[in-house]
Amino acid sequence: MAVSGKSANALPVVYICSRYRGDPEGNTEKARRYCRFAVDHCFIPIAPHLLLPQFMKEPEERKLAMVMDLVLLRKCEELWVFGEASEGMKQEIAYASKLKMKIRYFKEEDSYV
């Protein structure tokens, strides 16, 4: 199956790093847009903060969720950071740096996001 000239097996997986806490509803909508941005550029997005809140409780299970986030991050080729980094995002960025993973930064207000 070809996707914009790429084989489905060749699509890179990227970890979407953006805020969740503070404004879960608004930040969830932003994360959806960031994922769409990745898809539009032929990447497969992984955004744990869109999945895990469906069945985990914040803040009681936050530490466990962060462990799961980092496991998923290891499965990705790149970390894409959107907006100003929260404490949780800083942990993900530090872990990606430790793994020598490519990290790309995007401004929240950029017109393409």
C-alpha positions in Angstrom: 0.0 0.0 0.0 1.5 3.3 -1.0 0.8 6.5 1.0 1.9 9.7 -0.9 4.7 7.7 -2.6 5.8 5.8 0.5 5.2 2.2 1.4 3.1 1.8 4.6 6.1 -0.1 6.1 8.3 3.0 5.5 6.2 5.5 7.4 8.2 6.7 10.5 6.5 6.7 13.9 6.7 10.0 15.8 5.9 10.7 19.5 3.7 13.7 19.9 4.8 15.6 23.0 2.4 18.4 24.1 0.6 19.6 27.2 -2.3 17.7 28.8 -2.8 19.0 32.4 -4.1 22.5 33.0 -6.7 22.3 30.3 -7.3 18.7 29.4 -10.2 19.4 27.0 -8.4 22.2 25.1 -5.0 20.3 25.1 -6.7 17.2 23.9 -8.1 19.1 20.9 -4.6 20.5 20.2 -3.0 17.0 20.4 -5.5 15.8 17.8 -4.5 18.7 15.5 -0.8 17.8 16.1 -1.5 14.2 15.2 -3.3 15.2 12.0 -0.3 17.4 11.1 2.0 14.4 11.5 -0.4 12.2 9.3 -0.5 15.0 6.7 3.3 14.8 6.5 3.3 11.0 6.2 4.2 10.1 9.7 2.4 7.8 12.2 1.7 9.8 15.4 1.8 8.3 18.9 0.1 10.6 21.5 -0.3 8.7 24.8 -2.2 11.6 26.3 -5.0 10.9 23.8 -5.1 7.3 24.8 -4.2 6.8 28.4 -6.8 9.2 30.0 -9.5 7.0 28.4 -8.9 4.4 31.1 -6.4 5.8 33.7 -7.1 8.3 36.5 -5.2 11.6 36.8 -3.5 12.4 39.1 -3.6 9.0 41.0 -2.0 7.1 38.2 0.2 9.8 36.7 3.5 8.1 37.6 2.4 4.8 36.0 1.2 6.8 32.9 4.6 8.4 32.6 6.3 5.0 32.7 4.0 3.9 29.9 4.7 7.1 28.0 8.4 6.4 28.1 8.0 2.8 26.9 6.0 4.1 23.9 8.6 6.8 23.3 11.3 4.2 22.9 9.2 2.7 20.0 9.3 6.0 18.0 11.9 7.4 15.6 11.4 11.0 16.6 10.0 13.2 19.3 7.9 16.1 18.2 7.5 18.9 20.8 4.6 21.3 20.5 4.3 24.5 22.6 6.0 25.3 25.8 7.2 22.3 27.7 5.4 21.3 30.9 7.2 19.2 33.6 5.9 15.9 32.1 7.1 17.1 28.6 10.5 17.9 30.0 10.8 14.3 31.3 9.9 13.0 27.8 12.4 15.4 26.2 15.2 14.4 28.6 14.5 10.7 28.0 14.6 11.2 24.2 17.8 13.1 24.5 19.3 10.3 26.5 18.3 7.9 23.7 19.9 10.3 21.2 16.6 10.5 19.4 15.9 13.2 16.9 13.8 16.0 18.6 11.8 18.5 16.5 10.2 21.6 18.1 7.1 23.3 16.8 5.5 26.5 18.0 1.9 26.2 19.1 0.9 29.3 17.1 2.5 28.2 13.8 0.0 28.4 11.0 0.7 24.9 9.8 -0.2 23.3 13.2 
